Amino acid sequence: MIRIVGKSRKLKRLSIYLAGFFLAFHYVLVIYVNSSFLKQFLSIGTIGFLYIIGALLSIILFIKSPIILNKIGNFKTSIIFILLELIATFGIASFHNQKLLIIFFLIHQAAMPLIFFSLDIFLEHEQGKE
């Protein structure tokens, strides 16, 4: 029984590491494409301003994260932000309306750091079991 539990923990940890790796890869690709893609619709100054607003939204969400996590838990929080990220990525790729692009971009900018934060909580939880 001990071997099964040990392998299960290693598998969970490996899953978290792989999720973080692929999420980082996704994040880098989207950021690279976003800056070039958004230049078609917005000025460079506006794009820079949107990155600042996205970072501020992310900071606000980090400040509010203990409240969110206590209310709904880390699993539901991560699912919500992953779904928001999927919607934002799909929206950026699908729509060419300037206002919608800005909204989806800001959702993307705010959601990604929270997904990484949730993965970190999962990893800490798994390492705390040892």
LINKA-V520755 format. One record per helix or strand of 3 or more residues. SS is the DSSP state (~ for helix, > for strand). FROM is the first residue (numbers start at 1). LEN is the number of residues. If there is no record, write none. Layout:
BEGIN
{{SS;FROM;LEN} {SS;FROM;LEN}}
END
This chain:
BEGIN
{{~;2;37} {~;44;51} {~;98;31}}
END
